[in-house]
């Protein structure tokens, strides 16, 4: 991968890693002050918001990035479209559907929280175009800085309010503060502001690109959120609080890493969409990075889930979260290998193919969730792990064909990262067994983390690893 890509990923990573580290720390503090039920209410808000934002965003951001020029008329049309849809949906949810949604999930007290949270849609509609402008102009450091500032201020506000007994409202206010700070900074740094112009032909052109993308994203989101939906509906708010909390902890590493790499690779691929060799090289080396960085992290979290929950979260009301955390860590470990294909499809204009594949894989997930939920939380988790293994082939084979990667290319790019992961697995098993008799879960977790990752990091830097981003050449 070229030095240009490495530099851009590095710039993007600083703020984003910091923002997610802050979010993780805030979650750990809040778990000691708030109950799983409160997190369950916010999980329901998250389910509603993520689906509504698909309509609000409408694929406009990706459509603007894919264009050769970021025209003022197209971007202003996209901005007013996003804002109009966001405002309409916010008013409908807050004024018409909030009580029905609360009753559907068996908790009428949620209706006021849903009504207020609905206006996050309008707020986030404002950020789509300036975010896309910064992304298209490779200003990833600015994007990450905005996210870092929002996460920091929002986190401080949430912890302060939770300590004073504001309960679920501490989390709601956190989201508003976070998004307001982020949006203000995006507009401040973007050399773009909306104009009072819009055109039907421009909207039609943007929707022509984004139509299949929206369908693919919608179906992907159904597959991603159907598990939380079923847990909330059939197992209750308490269980979805535990499940959603474990999900957020487990997804932090892979989601941050994949989001950073995909955020950088999509505009770069789009600029050089006719250079298949460039895209192939970047894609394979990105897979190597995922193997070396994220799979060890998820393996560690899965093995040490009990010590993490009892030592870091303090056990108690959160003791039940250990099993979901351990299983979901393995689920997200597999996701890291399949999560880098979207920029390839989008840059090469193969959004229809992506939609069909998304439909196939998410259909598998839905079937697995419907079957697994019949056997409670453990049945759901095993079903998710099995279906993630099944989905590996349709996730990896098509993009490999599109970039014309041969078996030799794949082997050359991935054998060293694969060896590193094998070394880590053996090391983790040995260290865990050695420290298993310690009386303090927190001490065992921290000591195990320090020993395992120190040795693994040293090994990565010492061995010859041509093609790895984290080793000296």
N, C-alpha and C positions, 0 to 999 in steps of 0.2 A: 504494500500500500504506500502511496506516495507520501512524502513529508507534508504536503499540503493538507491531506486528509487527516494525518496524525495530529497536526497542529490544530485543526478545526475541532476535532474530537476533544483534544485537550482543553481548548478554550471553553467548549460547551460543557465539559464535565465539571469544571471547578465549581460553578454556581449551582448546577443541578445536583451534584453529589452533596454539596453543602445544604441545599434546601431539603433534600430528602433525609439527610442525617438529622437535621433539626426536626423534621416531621416525626421521625422515628423516636427521637429523644422525648419530644412532646407527648407522643402516644404512651411511652413508658411511664412518664409522670402522671398523665391523666388516668391511666389504669389503676393507680393507687388512690385516686380521688373519686372516680366515677364507676358505676356498676356496668356489667355487661348489657343490661336492659337499655341503658342510655345509648351505648354504642349500637345496639340493635335498632333503635329509633333512627339514628343517623344512617344506618345501613339501608333502611327503607327509603330515606330521602335520597341516598346515593343511587338506588335502583331507578327511581323516578327521574332523577336529574340526568343520568347517563343516556337514557333513551330520548329524553326531550332534547338534549344537546345535539343529537344526531340530526334532528329536524332544524334546529337553530343554525348550526354550522353549515349544513347542506352541502358539504364537500367543497365549499367556496375557497377555503384556504389552499387546498391541494390544486384546485383548478387555476388559481392565480399564480402559484409557483410554477406550474407546468407551462404556462404561457411564456413566450420568448421575451415579451416586455410586460412590465407591471404598469399597465395603462391606468390613467386617472379615472377614465370613464368606467372601465371594467371594475376597478377596485371600489369606487364609490357605489356602483350598482350592488356589488356584493355586500358592502357595509350596510346599506339601507335594507337590503333583503334580510340579512342576519338580524338586525335590530328589530325589524317589524315582526318577524316570526318569533323572536325571543319574547317580545312584549306581549304578543297575543297569547302565547303558551303560558306565560307567567300569570296573566289575568285569568285565564281559564282554569288553571290548576288551583290558584288561590281562591277564586270566587265561586267555582262550581264543583270541582272534583275533590277538594281536600278531605272533606268529611267522608265521602264514599271510599276514598283510598284508605283512610284510617280504619274504617269499619271492615274493609276487605281483609286487612292484615290483623284484625282482632284487637285493635288498640285505639279507641276513639280519642284518647288524650293526645294522639299524634297530630290531629288535624290542624291545630294552631301552628305547630312546628312546620308542617308541610306547606301551609299557606305562606309563611314568611320565607321559607327556603326556596319557594318557587321563583322568587325574584332574583335569585342567583343566575337564572337563565338569561334574563335581560342584561345583567351585568356582564356575563361572559360573552354575550353576543358582541359587545363592544370590542373585544380583544382579537377577534378572528383575523381581521385584515391587517392591523399593525403587526401582529405576530407573524403573519405570512410574509409581510414586507421585510422584516428583520431576517426571517429564515431564508428568503430568496436572495438577500444580499449578504448572506453568510455572517451575519452579526450575532453569532451564537452566544458569545460572551455576554452581550446585552440581555438576551433572553434569559440566560441562566441567572444573571444578576437580579433581574426583576423577580424571578421565582424565589431566589434566595431571600430578598428583602421581604417579600410577601409572607413567606413561610416563617421568617424570624419574628416579625411584628405580630402576625396572627397567632403564632405559638405562645408568645409571651402573654398576649391578651387571654388566650384560652386557659392557660395554667392559672393566671391570676383570678379569672372569674370562677373557675372550678374550685379553687381554694376557698373562695368566698361563698360557695354554695349555690352557684347559678345553675348547676346541673346541665341538662341538655342544651340550654341556651348558651353556655360557654362554647360549645362546639359550633353552634349555628353562627354566633358572632365571629368566631375564628374564621369561618369560611368567607364571610363578607369582608372582614378586614384584610385577609390575605388577597382576595381577588381585587379589591379596590387599589391596594398598593401596587400589585402587579400590573394592572391595566394602566394606571397613571404613568408608570415607568416605561411601559411599552410605547405609549403615545409620545412620551418625552423624547425617547431615543429614535423613534421611527421618523424619517424625513417624509412623512405622509400624513395627510389629514383629509377627512372626507369632504366632498363638495356636494352641493345640493343638485346633483345630476344623477340620472339613472336612465338606463335604456333597456327596452324589452329585448332587442337583438343581442345586447351584451349579456343579459341574464340567460337567454336561451343558449348562447354559446358556452357560458360557464356551466350551466346545468347539463349541457351535452357531454362535457367531460366528466362531471361529478355524479351523473345519474347512477351509473353502475357502481361507482365508489360508495355512494350513500347506501345503496342496496347491500353491498358487501359489508360495509361497516355496521349496518343495522342488524344483519344476520349474525355478524361476528359478536356484536354486543349481546344479542339474545343468547348466544351460546356461552358468552362470558358471564352473564348475570343471571342466567336461569337457575344456577345452583343457589345463589343467595335468595332469589325469589321463592324457590320451593322450600328452603329452610325457614324463611320468614313466614310463609303461609301455613306450612304443615308442622313445623317443630316449634314455632313461637319466636317472639322478640328476643327472649333471653338466649336461645340457641343461635339465632342469627347474629346476635352481638358477639358471641364467642367465635363463631365461624368467620365473620367479617374481620374481626380483630386479627385472628390467625392469618387470614388471607392477606391483609395489609402488611403484616410483618414479613410473611413469606415472599410476597411479590416485590418488596422494596428493591432488593438487589437486581433481579432480572429486569424489572420494569424500568428502573433508572438507567441501567446499562443499555438495554435495547432501545429505549427512547432516545438516549443520547446519540447512539450510533445511527439509528434510522433518521433522526432529525438532521444529521449532517449528510448522510449518504443520499437521501432523496434529491435534494437540490443539486448535488454534484453529479449524480447519475443523470438527472434531467438535462443538465448542461451538456453532457457527453453521451447522450442516449444512442448515438450511432457508433460509439466506440465500445464494442462488446468485450474486447480484451481488457479494457480498463475496468469495466463493471465486474467481469469475472474475477479479476485479481482482488478487487476491493471486497467482493462478496465472500470469497473463500477465506481471506485473511480475517474478515470480521467473524466468521464462524470459529476460526482458531482462537480469537480473543474470547469469545463466549465460552469456549471449552476451558480455557486456562483460568479465567477469572470467576465466572458465575457458578459453574458446576461445583467447584470445591466449596464455595460459600454456602450453597444450598445443601450439599451433603453434610456439612458441619452443623447447620441449623437443624436438620432432620435428626441427626444422631444425638445432639445435645438439647433437644426441645424440653425435656423434663427439667434439666438443670436451669435452663433459661427461664422457664415459667416460675419455678420455685425460688430461684435465686434473684432474678431481676424483677419479676412482677410480684413476688412475695406470696405466690400460691393463693390460698384463700378462695375467694369467689372466682378467681381466674384459673384455678387448678385444672379445670376441664379443658382448657384451651391447648394443653400440651399435645394431645393426640391429633387434633386438626392441624396444628402447626407442623408437626413432624411429617404428616402425610402430604400436606400442601407444599411443603418445601421440595419434596420429590416431584410433585406435579410441575412446579415452576422450574425445576432443574431441567426437565425435558422441554419446557417451553423455550428456554434460551436457545436451543438448537433450531427451533422452527420459527423464531420471531424476527428473522432478518430478511424474509423474502418480500415483504410489502414494498420497500423502495424499488426493488427490481421490477415488479409488476407495474407499479405506478409510473416509473420513469420511462418504461418501454411502451406505455400506453395500453397495457394488457389488463385493464381494470375489469373487463368482462370475464376473463379467465380467472382473475382473482376472486370475483364474485362467485363463480361456479365452485371453485375449490373451497371457499369459505362456507358456502352452502353445504357442501359434502362434510367438511370437518365439524362444523357446528351442529349439523344434524346428528352426527355421531355423539357429540357431547350431550345434546338434548335427550337422546335415547338413553344414554348412560345415566344421566341425572334422574330421569323418570323411573328407571329400574332401581337405581341405587337408593333413592329416598325411601323406597318401600322398606328398607332395612335400617332406617335411622341414619344418624350421622356417620357411623363407621362404614355402612354400606355405600353411602354417597361418596365418601373419600376414596374407597377402593375402586369404585366405578370411574371416578375422574382419573385416577392413575392409569388404569387399564386403557381407557379411551385415548389418553394422551400418547401412550405407546403406539396405539393403532394409527393415530393421525400423523405420526412422524413421516411416513412415506409420502402421502399426498402433500405434506408441507415442504418437503425438501426436494423431491424429484423434479417437479415442473420448473422451479427456478434454475436448477442445475442444467436442465436441457436448454432453457432460454439463453443462458450465458455460455452454452457449449462447453461445459466443464466435463472433461473425461475422467475416468477412474484414476488415471495417473495424476491428473491435476488435484483431485480431491485428496489422494493419499499423500502427495507431496506437501500440501498445505496443512493437513490435519494430523499427521502421525506424531509430531512432537507434542502438540497440545494434548492429544489422547494419552500419550505416555505420561505427561505431567499429571493428568487426572488420576491415572492408575496409581502413580506414586503417592498422591495425596490420599487416596482411599485406604491404602495399606497403612500409611502413617497415622491417619485418623483412628483406625481400628486399634493400633498399638497404643496410642496415647490415651484413648478413652478407657481401654482396659486397665492401663497402669494407674489412672487417676480415679477409678470407679469407687474406691473405698473411702474417699474423703467425706467428711461429715458436712461440709458447707457446700451447698449447690452453687452459690455465687462464686466461691473461690474455685471450685472445680471448673465451672464454665469459663471464667476469665483465664485461668491458668492453661486450660486446654486450648483455648483460642490463641493465646500468645505462643505456646510451644508449636502448635501445628502450623500456623501461618508464618511464623518466623522461619521454620525449617523449609517450608514449601517455597516461600519467597526467595530464600537463599538458593535453593535448588534451581529455581527459574532463572536466576541471574547468572548462575555458574555454568549450566549446561549450554551447549551450542544449540541455538533455537532460531535458525534462519527463518524469517517469515513471521516471527512473533512480535507484536507491538510493544511488549513490556520487557524485552531483552535487548542488551546492547548488541549492535551489529558488528 
